[in-house]
Amino acid sequence: MIDEHGFRPNVGIILCNSQGHVFWGRRAGHNGWQFPQGGMKSHESPEQALYRELNEEVGLGPQQVEVLGRTRDWLHYELPQTLRRSRSGPFRGQKQIWFLLHFTGEDQDVQLTLSNRPEFDAWRWIEYWSALEQIIEFKREVYRQAMIELEPLLPVSGAR
């Protein structure tokens, strides 16, 4: 499902713990780390996609998180030409609604292998703003925008 501007609807998830640290997952089979994210299906609302992706990628259910907020508008990023796969229509990148979730479960509740094709093969808690230093360049501006908008909702200040 690609919009008229070439962007695929997607949700991004910033999952924080009570200390204000955030979930950081290593992409399976790659060296890159990122927040959980995933495409929306045509029949899904952003909230429905959020819970589906959270379960598929991190193994968590709604009872283990509290939604603290979401971005007001879509945030966009373009994929580098070398990463664009052939899709129907002119595909440019992703448009995302970002959610900030407070993790209310235990670390052992995280299960990365529930999906047939796990997104992540390792995870850790990191300082809120350190994600900007570690994320791949083409996603950095979207991460910055989402993190600035959602930071006031952190249970503990994510101050720089």
TORNUDREN-563119 format. One line per 2 residues: number of its first residue (from 1); their letters; for each residue x, y, z of N, C-alpha, C. Coordinates in Angstrom, 2 decimals. Example, Ala and Ser with C-alpha at 12.3 -4.5 7.8 and 13.67 -1.06 7.14 Angstrom:
BEGIN
1> AS> 13.19/-5.69/7.80/12.30/-4.50/7.80/13.20/-3.30/7.80 ~ 12.85/-2.25/7.08/13.67/-1.06/7.14/12.90/0.03/7.87
This chain:
BEGIN
1> MI> 0.85/-1.18/0.00/0.00/0.00/0.00/0.89/1.24/0.00 ~ 0.99/1.88/-1.12/1.84/3.06/-1.28/0.94/4.24/-1.64
3> DE> 1.15/5.39/-0.99/0.29/6.55/-1.26/0.68/7.21/-2.59 ~ -0.07/8.23/-2.94/0.13/8.89/-4.24/1.48/9.60/-4.36
5> HG> 2.19/9.78/-3.25/3.50/10.43/-3.27/4.65/9.43/-3.19 ~ 4.31/8.14/-3.15/5.34/7.11/-3.14/5.78/6.65/-1.76
7> FR> 4.99/6.97/-0.72/5.36/6.59/0.64/4.45/5.49/1.17 ~ 5.06/4.52/1.83/4.34/3.40/2.44/4.00/3.75/3.88
9> PN> 2.73/3.65/4.29/2.35/3.93/5.69/2.99/2.93/6.64 ~ 3.43/3.42/7.78/4.26/2.65/8.69/4.06/3.21/10.09
11> VG> 4.31/2.38/11.10/4.34/2.86/12.48/5.74/2.66/13.04 ~ 6.16/3.58/13.89/7.41/3.48/14.61/7.11/3.43/16.10
13> II> 7.92/2.68/16.84/7.66/2.45/18.26/8.89/2.81/19.09 ~ 8.71/3.76/20.00/9.73/4.06/21.00/9.20/3.46/22.30
15> LC> 9.82/2.39/22.73/9.42/1.66/23.93/10.38/2.03/25.05 ~ 9.87/2.68/26.09/10.75/3.13/27.17/10.43/2.39/28.46
17> NS> 11.44/2.29/29.32/11.24/1.70/30.63/11.10/2.82/31.67 ~ 10.96/2.46/32.92/10.73/3.45/33.98/11.93/4.37/34.22
19> QG> 13.11/3.97/33.75/14.30/4.82/33.88/14.47/5.77/32.69 ~ 13.55/5.71/31.72/13.65/6.57/30.55/14.56/6.01/29.47
21> HV> 15.05/4.77/29.64/15.84/4.12/28.60/14.88/3.54/27.56 ~ 15.38/3.34/26.35/14.54/2.88/25.26/15.05/1.56/24.67
23> FW> 14.11/0.78/24.18/14.41/-0.50/23.54/15.15/-0.23/22.24 ~ 16.24/-0.96/22.03/17.06/-0.81/20.83/17.33/-2.21/20.29
25> GR> 16.84/-2.50/19.09/16.95/-3.83/18.53/17.95/-3.91/17.38 ~ 18.72/-5.00/17.35/19.64/-5.24/16.23/18.90/-6.01/15.16
27> RA> 18.90/-5.47/13.95/18.22/-6.12/12.83/18.83/-7.48/12.57 ~ 17.99/-8.48/12.47/18.44/-9.86/12.28/19.32/-9.96/11.02
29> GH> 20.50/-10.51/11.19/21.41/-10.71/10.07/22.15/-9.47/9.62 ~ 22.03/-8.36/10.37/22.69/-7.10/10.00/23.40/-6.53/11.23
31> NG> 24.21/-5.51/11.01/24.88/-4.83/12.12/24.08/-3.63/12.60 ~ 23.03/-3.24/11.87/22.28/-2.05/12.21/21.30/-2.26/13.36
33> WQ> 21.12/-1.22/14.14/20.19/-1.21/15.28/19.14/-0.15/15.03 ~ 17.93/-0.37/15.56/16.85/0.59/15.37/15.72/0.35/16.36
35> FP> 14.76/1.28/16.36/13.52/1.09/17.09/12.64/0.15/16.28 ~ 11.71/-0.54/16.93/10.74/-1.35/16.17/9.91/-0.46/15.25
37> QG> 9.60/-0.97/14.08/8.75/-0.26/13.13/8.21/-1.26/12.14 ~ 7.14/-0.91/11.47/6.62/-1.81/10.47/5.46/-1.22/9.70
39> GM> 5.23/-1.78/8.53/4.20/-1.30/7.64/2.79/-1.57/8.13 ~ 1.90/-0.66/7.75/0.49/-0.81/8.06/-0.20/-1.58/6.94
41> KS> -1.13/-2.44/7.29/-1.95/-3.12/6.30/-3.11/-2.21/5.94 ~ -3.69/-2.42/4.76/-4.71/-1.50/4.24/-5.92/-1.35/5.16
43> HE> -6.25/-2.36/5.93/-7.42/-2.32/6.80/-7.10/-1.85/8.22 ~ -5.84/-1.53/8.52/-5.44/-1.21/9.88/-5.39/0.28/10.16
45> SP> -5.73/0.62/11.40/-5.46/1.96/11.92/-4.01/1.96/12.42 ~ -3.43/3.14/12.64/-2.08/3.15/13.22/-2.00/2.38/14.55
47> EQ> -3.03/2.49/15.38/-3.03/1.80/16.67/-3.05/0.28/16.49 ~ -3.84/-0.20/15.55/-3.87/-1.64/15.29/-2.52/-2.13/14.79
49> AL> -1.90/-1.37/13.88/-0.58/-1.74/13.37/0.46/-1.70/14.49 ~ 0.35/-0.73/15.38/1.27/-0.63/16.52/1.26/-1.94/17.31
51> YR> 0.09/-2.41/17.71/0.03/-3.62/18.54/0.44/-4.87/17.78 ~ 0.11/-4.94/16.49/0.54/-6.09/15.69/2.06/-6.12/15.58
53> EL> 2.65/-4.99/15.22/4.11/-4.91/15.08/4.82/-5.15/16.42 ~ 4.29/-4.60/17.49/4.88/-4.81/18.81/4.93/-6.29/19.14
55> NE> 3.86/-7.01/18.83/3.82/-8.44/19.09/4.75/-9.20/18.16 ~ 4.71/-8.88/16.86/5.54/-9.60/15.89/7.04/-9.39/16.13
57> EV> 7.43/-8.16/16.44/8.86/-7.84/16.51/9.45/-7.99/17.90 ~ 8.65/-7.73/18.94/9.19/-7.70/20.30/8.53/-8.74/21.20
59> GL> 7.41/-9.32/20.75/6.75/-10.35/21.52/5.91/-9.84/22.67 ~ 5.55/-8.56/22.64/4.78/-7.96/23.72/3.33/-7.73/23.31
61> GP> 2.44/-7.78/24.29/1.03/-7.51/24.06/0.61/-6.21/24.72 ~ -0.64/-5.79/24.48/-1.15/-4.53/25.03/-1.09/-4.48/26.56
63> QQ> -1.18/-5.62/27.22/-1.16/-5.65/28.69/0.22/-5.35/29.25 ~ 1.25/-5.31/28.42/2.62/-5.08/28.89/3.14/-3.68/28.56
65> VE> 2.27/-2.85/28.01/2.67/-1.49/27.66/1.54/-0.52/27.97 ~ 1.93/0.74/28.10/0.98/1.84/28.23/1.34/2.85/27.14
67> VL> 0.37/3.23/26.33/0.62/4.23/25.29/0.68/5.61/25.96 ~ 1.82/6.27/25.82/2.00/7.61/26.41/1.66/8.71/25.41
69> GR> 1.78/8.41/24.13/1.48/9.42/23.11/1.88/8.97/21.74 ~ 1.58/9.82/20.77/1.93/9.56/19.37/2.19/10.88/18.68
71> TR> 2.88/10.80/17.54/3.13/12.03/16.79/1.82/12.54/16.20 ~ 1.71/13.84/16.06/0.49/14.46/15.53/0.29/14.14/14.06
73> DW> 1.38/14.15/13.31/1.31/13.98/11.86/2.26/12.88/11.40 ~ 2.14/12.55/10.11/3.07/11.61/9.48/4.44/12.25/9.40
75> LH> 5.46/11.45/9.67/6.85/11.85/9.45/7.38/11.00/8.31 ~ 8.11/11.60/7.38/8.54/10.91/6.17/10.05/10.76/6.09
77> YE> 10.48/9.63/5.52/11.88/9.52/5.12/11.94/8.77/3.80 ~ 12.93/9.14/3.00/13.15/8.47/1.72/14.25/7.44/1.87
79> LP> 14.04/6.29/1.24/15.07/5.26/1.21/16.09/5.62/0.13 ~ 17.36/5.35/0.39/18.34/5.53/-0.68/17.97/4.65/-1.87
81> QT> 18.28/5.11/-3.06/17.92/4.38/-4.29/18.40/2.93/-4.26 ~ 19.55/2.70/-3.65/20.12/1.34/-3.61/19.30/0.39/-2.75
83> LR> 18.47/0.91/-1.85/17.68/0.06/-0.96/16.23/-0.10/-1.41 ~ 15.83/0.63/-2.41/14.45/0.55/-2.88/14.25/-0.73/-3.66
85> RS> 13.30/-1.55/-3.21/12.96/-2.77/-3.92/11.84/-2.46/-4.89 ~ 11.77/-3.22/-5.94/10.71/-3.04/-6.92/9.36/-3.30/-6.27
87> RS> 8.50/-2.32/-6.29/7.14/-2.43/-5.75/6.20/-1.81/-6.76 ~ 4.94/-2.06/-6.56/3.96/-1.45/-7.47/3.97/0.06/-7.24
89> GP> 4.06/0.80/-8.30/4.06/2.26/-8.22/5.42/2.82/-7.87 ~ 5.52/4.14/-7.88/6.79/4.80/-7.57/7.03/4.81/-6.05
91> FR> 7.91/3.95/-5.57/8.19/3.82/-4.14/9.35/4.72/-3.75 ~ 9.12/5.65/-2.81/10.17/6.58/-2.35/10.66/6.27/-0.95
93> GQ> 9.75/5.82/-0.08/10.15/5.61/1.30/8.96/5.34/2.20 ~ 9.10/5.73/3.46/8.09/5.45/4.47/7.51/6.75/5.01
95> KQ> 6.21/6.71/5.34/5.62/7.76/6.16/5.17/7.08/7.43 ~ 5.50/7.70/8.57/5.32/7.02/9.85/4.55/7.84/10.86
97> IW> 3.73/7.14/11.63/3.19/7.66/12.88/4.02/6.99/13.96 ~ 4.59/7.79/14.86/5.43/7.26/15.93/4.67/7.24/17.25
99> FL> 4.85/6.17/18.00/4.23/6.00/19.31/5.30/5.92/20.38 ~ 5.02/6.52/21.53/5.85/6.35/22.71/5.09/5.45/23.67
101> LH> 5.71/4.33/24.03/5.09/3.36/24.93/5.92/3.22/26.20 ~ 5.24/3.07/27.33/5.92/2.76/28.58/5.80/1.26/28.80
103> FT> 6.93/0.59/28.92/6.98/-0.85/29.13/6.66/-1.14/30.59 ~ 5.60/-1.89/30.83/5.17/-2.21/32.20/5.47/-3.66/32.57
105> GE> 6.05/-4.40/31.65/6.37/-5.81/31.91/7.76/-5.98/32.49 ~ 8.27/-7.19/32.35/9.62/-7.55/32.79/10.48/-7.82/31.56
107> DQ> 11.79/-7.62/31.68/12.69/-7.83/30.54/12.51/-9.21/29.92 ~ 12.26/-10.22/30.73/12.12/-11.57/30.20/10.84/-11.74/29.37
109> DV> 9.94/-10.77/29.41/8.73/-10.81/28.57/9.05/-10.56/27.09 ~ 10.18/-9.90/26.82/10.57/-9.61/25.44/10.94/-10.93/24.75
111> QL> 10.27/-11.19/23.62/10.51/-12.41/22.84/10.69/-12.01/21.38 ~ 11.89/-12.15/20.88/12.20/-11.70/19.52/11.88/-12.74/18.46
113> TL> 11.50/-13.94/18.85/11.36/-15.04/17.88/9.92/-15.51/17.66 ~ 8.94/-14.68/17.95/7.55/-15.09/17.74/7.18/-15.13/16.26
115> SN> 7.82/-14.31/15.46/7.53/-14.23/14.03/8.29/-15.31/13.27 ~ 7.75/-15.71/12.10/8.46/-16.66/11.23/9.78/-16.08/10.74
117> RP> 9.80/-14.76/10.56/11.01/-14.05/10.13/11.30/-12.94/11.14 ~ 12.02/-13.26/12.23/12.27/-12.25/13.26/12.95/-11.00/12.70
119> EF> 12.50/-9.86/13.15/13.08/-8.58/12.76/14.41/-8.34/13.48 ~ 14.46/-8.74/14.75/15.63/-8.49/15.58/16.22/-9.80/16.09
121> DA> 17.56/-9.80/16.28/18.20/-10.97/16.86/18.88/-10.66/18.19 ~ 18.83/-9.39/18.61/19.36/-8.98/19.91/18.70/-7.65/20.28
123> WR> 18.72/-7.34/21.56/18.17/-6.05/22.00/18.85/-5.61/23.29 ~ 18.69/-4.33/23.60/19.23/-3.77/24.84/18.49/-2.46/25.14
125> WI> 18.62/-1.99/26.37/18.11/-0.67/26.74/19.23/0.34/26.53 ~ 18.90/1.49/25.92/19.90/2.54/25.72/19.34/3.87/26.21
127> EY> 20.22/4.83/26.37/19.80/6.19/26.72/18.96/6.75/25.58 ~ 17.95/7.52/25.93/16.99/8.03/24.95/17.68/8.68/23.74
129> WS> 18.52/9.67/23.97/19.08/10.43/22.86/20.22/9.72/22.14 ~ 20.76/8.65/22.70/21.87/7.96/22.02/21.40/7.27/20.74
131> AL> 20.10/7.05/20.59/19.58/6.46/19.35/19.96/7.31/18.14 ~ 19.98/8.63/18.30/20.31/9.50/17.16/21.74/9.31/16.68
133> EQ> 22.64/8.96/17.58/24.04/8.75/17.21/24.23/7.41/16.50 ~ 23.32/6.47/16.75/23.50/5.11/16.27/22.66/4.74/15.06
135> II> 21.61/5.49/14.79/20.70/5.12/13.71/21.31/5.44/12.35 ~ 20.97/4.64/11.36/21.46/4.87/10.01/21.06/6.27/9.54
137> EF> 21.92/6.89/8.75/21.79/8.30/8.37/20.42/8.65/7.76 ~ 19.91/7.83/6.85/18.69/8.23/6.14/17.45/8.23/7.04
139> KR> 17.52/7.62/8.22/16.40/7.64/9.18/16.59/8.69/10.28 ~ 17.75/9.28/10.36/18.10/10.14/11.49/17.15/11.32/11.69
141> EV> 16.77/11.99/10.64/15.91/13.17/10.80/14.51/12.79/11.29 ~ 13.97/11.69/10.80/12.66/11.23/11.29/12.76/10.85/12.77
143> YR> 13.82/10.17/13.17/14.01/9.83/14.57/14.09/11.11/15.41 ~ 14.85/12.08/14.95/15.00/13.33/15.69/13.64/14.01/15.88
145> QA> 12.86/14.11/14.80/11.55/14.75/14.88/10.63/14.02/15.85 ~ 10.57/12.70/15.75/9.70/11.91/16.63/10.16/12.04/18.08
147> MI> 11.44/11.96/18.31/11.96/11.99/19.68/11.76/13.35/20.34 ~ 11.93/14.41/19.58/11.68/15.75/20.13/10.21/15.90/20.50
149> EL> 9.32/15.48/19.61/7.89/15.63/19.87/7.44/14.78/21.06 ~ 8.00/13.58/21.22/7.53/12.66/22.25/8.29/12.76/23.58
151> EP> 9.45/13.38/23.58/10.26/13.46/24.81/9.51/14.01/26.02 ~ 8.69/15.05/25.90/7.99/15.56/27.09/7.08/14.53/27.76
153> LL> 6.75/13.45/27.08/5.85/12.44/27.63/6.59/11.31/28.33 ~ 7.93/11.32/28.28/8.71/10.26/28.95/8.40/10.25/30.45
155> PV> 8.33/9.05/31.06/8.09/8.98/32.49/9.24/9.57/33.31 ~ 10.45/9.58/32.73/11.64/10.19/33.33/12.22/11.06/32.24
157> SG> 12.72/12.22/32.59/13.25/13.13/31.57/14.33/12.47/30.74 ~ 14.22/12.61/29.43/15.24/12.10/28.51/16.25/13.18/28.18
159> AR> 16.39/14.17/29.05/17.20/15.35/28.79/18.57/14.99/28.26 ~ 19.02/15.85/27.40/20.32/15.65/26.74/21.44/15.78/27.71
